[in-house]
Amino acid sequence: MLKLTRIAAVALIALALLLAVIAIVVSRRAAPEVAALSPQVAGQPRSWLVVEAANALPAGRPIDASDLRIGSAPQAPTSGYGSIAAATGAVPVRDIAAGTALDSSLMAQGYALRLNPGERALALPVDELVAAGNRILPGDYVDVFLNLQAPAGLHTDGQAQARLLLSRLRVLSYGAADSAPGQANVATASAGNDSRAQDISGASSSSGASNGNTPIRSAVLAVPVAQANRLLLGAQQGKLFLALRNPADVGGPDLALFAQPGAVLSARGELSPEQRLALQSPENAAYAGIDSDGLAGRGAARRAPTVHPSSAPRAAPRLDRGIEIIRGDAASPSGSP
């Protein structure tokens, strides 16, 4: 009987030790969870790491990495940035105060971001004839040819001209078909040329084109700002044709071989050499403009500034001619010394 009592006592001690070990293990596993929940239990809101503005960010200026920092917020932004690198280069659509957590909804998005610096998006009227039989897709490159009828009364009376107006322009959209930059139209590429024409005319819903019964009337091209005037004037004065080209073909005309048309606005005469060099910038060239004569190749020499008679300097009176009477712009002697 004594033996059984001892055995039972040892078994109870071993069971107690086992239960103690199990309790210690369970308490250690539960400790992190309790620690994580403790701030909320204590009434302290949980904080989130966010990318925020270190300085005031003006609207329209790309964000630099030095303008950002990592901060904390009681609530994570709906569409926040995971790192400073991800937010660098974004353009705010409105002023952002320092300390504000950045959100992609505050940044410029959509069509304008597809343009490279120095480009402008221009829409041109198109139909099946002028747009390579509707074989054009967003992301393609085209050459723009101008068919221009010469005005009556000139030595070219009755003669039309056709020439390459602009080379290798990127197509941003064609009709309602649109795609993000660098995004390939997989369904179109795998189906071949017949499906390509079908997709762009709107028969395929996956391409994003308009209904097949709706004719395509416009194409949006990315145009260098200095050449935008030519495209707009060519669309009004003549007829433009889009020629589809291989994107790997980077050839183009050498403009240095040809006389350039004169600008609508003449440069001021007292400009410094640095200012005259600035006249060649794309923005200044676009501001100077081009007229229909320049578009047609007439008046290739740059116009000289017009000097009005009222602004022309008068000659100084000669002392050896006595008294001069100046009437209007003419001077006449009235006597001798």
Secondary structure as the mmCIF struct_conf table of DSSP 4:
data_model
#
loop_
_struct_conf.conf_type_id
_struct_conf.id
_struct_conf.beg_label_comp_id
_struct_conf.beg_label_asym_id
_struct_conf.beg_label_seq_id
_struct_conf.end_label_comp_id
_struct_conf.end_label_asym_id
_struct_conf.end_label_seq_id
HELX_RH_AL_P HELX_RH_AL_P1 LEU A 2 VAL A 41
TURN_TY1_P TURN_TY1_P1 ALA A 42 GLY A 43
HELX_LH_PP_P HELX_LH_PP_P1 GLN A 44 ARG A 46
STRN STRN1 TRP A 48 ALA A 53
BEND BEND1 ALA A 54 ASN A 55
STRN STRN2 LEU A 57 LEU A 57
TURN_TY1_P TURN_TY1_P2 ALA A 59 GLY A 60
BEND BEND2 ARG A 61 ARG A 61
HELX_LH_PP_P HELX_LH_PP_P2 PRO A 62 ASP A 64
HELX_RH_3T_P HELX_RH_3T_P1 ALA A 65 ASP A 67
STRN STRN3 LEU A 68 ALA A 73
BEND BEND3 PRO A 74 GLN A 75
TURN_TY1_P TURN_TY1_P3 THR A 78 SER A 79
STRN STRN4 GLY A 80 GLY A 80
BEND BEND4 GLY A 82 SER A 83
HELX_RH_AL_P HELX_RH_AL_P2 ILE A 84 ALA A 87
TURN_TY1_P TURN_TY1_P4 THR A 88 GLY A 89
STRN STRN5 PRO A 92 PRO A 92
BEND BEND5 VAL A 93 ARG A 94
STRN STRN6 ILE A 96 ILE A 96
TURN_TY1_P TURN_TY1_P5 ALA A 98 GLY A 99
HELX_LH_PP_P HELX_LH_PP_P3 THR A 100 THR A 100
STRN STRN7 ALA A 101 ALA A 101
HELX_LH_PP_P HELX_LH_PP_P4 LEU A 102 LEU A 102
STRN STRN8 ASP A 103 ASP A 103
HELX_RH_3T_P HELX_RH_3T_P2 SER A 104 LEU A 106
STRN STRN9 MET A 107 MET A 107
BEND BEND6 GLY A 110 GLY A 110
HELX_RH_3T_P HELX_RH_3T_P3 TYR A 111 ARG A 114
BEND BEND7 LEU A 115 LEU A 115
HELX_LH_PP_P HELX_LH_PP_P5 ASN A 116 ASN A 116
TURN_TY1_P TURN_TY1_P6 PRO A 117 GLY A 118
STRN STRN10 GLU A 119 PRO A 125
TURN_TY1_P TURN_TY1_P7 GLU A 128 ALA A 131
HELX_RH_3T_P HELX_RH_3T_P4 ALA A 132 ASN A 134
TURN_TY1_P TURN_TY1_P8 PRO A 138 GLY A 139
STRN STRN11 TYR A 141 GLN A 149
HELX_LH_PP_P HELX_LH_PP_P6 ALA A 150 PRO A 151
TURN_TY1_P TURN_TY1_P9 ALA A 152 GLY A 153
BEND BEND8 LEU A 154 LEU A 154
TURN_TY1_P TURN_TY1_P10 HIS A 155 GLY A 158
STRN STRN12 ALA A 160 TYR A 174
TURN_TY1_P TURN_TY1_P11 GLY A 175 ALA A 176
STRN STRN13 ALA A 177 ASP A 178
TURN_TY1_P TURN_TY1_P12 PRO A 181 GLY A 182
HELX_RH_AL_P HELX_RH_AL_P3 VAL A 186 ALA A 191
HELX_RH_AL_P HELX_RH_AL_P4 ASN A 193 ILE A 200
TURN_TY1_P TURN_TY1_P13 SER A 201 GLY A 202
HELX_RH_3T_P HELX_RH_3T_P5 SER A 205 SER A 207
TURN_TY1_P TURN_TY1_P14 GLY A 208 GLY A 208
TURN_TY1_P TURN_TY1_P15 GLY A 212 ASN A 213
BEND BEND9 THR A 214 THR A 214
HELX_LH_PP_P HELX_LH_PP_P7 PRO A 215 ILE A 216
STRN STRN14 SER A 218 PRO A 224
HELX_RH_3T_P HELX_RH_3T_P6 VAL A 225 GLN A 227
HELX_RH_AL_P HELX_RH_AL_P5 ALA A 228 GLN A 237
BEND BEND10 GLY A 238 GLY A 238
STRN STRN15 LYS A 239 ARG A 245
TURN_TY1_P TURN_TY1_P16 PRO A 247 ALA A 248
HELX_RH_3T_P HELX_RH_3T_P7 LEU A 255 LEU A 257
BEND BEND11 PHE A 258 PHE A 258
HELX_LH_PP_P HELX_LH_PP_P8 ALA A 259 ALA A 263
BEND BEND12 VAL A 264 LEU A 265
HELX_LH_PP_P HELX_LH_PP_P9 SER A 266 ARG A 268
TURN_TY1_P TURN_TY1_P17 GLY A 269 GLU A 270
HELX_RH_AL_P HELX_RH_AL_P6 PRO A 273 ALA A 278
TURN_TY1_P TURN_TY1_P18 LEU A 279 GLN A 280
BEND BEND13 SER A 281 SER A 281
HELX_RH_AL_P HELX_RH_AL_P7 PRO A 282 ALA A 288
HELX_RH_AL_P HELX_RH_AL_P8 SER A 292 LEU A 295
TURN_TY1_P TURN_TY1_P19 ALA A 296 GLY A 297
BEND BEND14 ALA A 301 ALA A 301
HELX_LH_PP_P HELX_LH_PP_P10 ARG A 302 THR A 306
HELX_RH_3T_P HELX_RH_3T_P8 PRO A 309 SER A 311
BEND BEND15 ALA A 312 ALA A 312
HELX_LH_PP_P HELX_LH_PP_P11 PRO A 313 ARG A 318
HELX_RH_3T_P HELX_RH_3T_P9 LEU A 319 ARG A 321
STRN STRN16 GLU A 324 ARG A 327
TURN_TY1_P TURN_TY1_P20 GLY A 328 ASP A 329
STRN STRN17 ALA A 330 PRO A 333
#
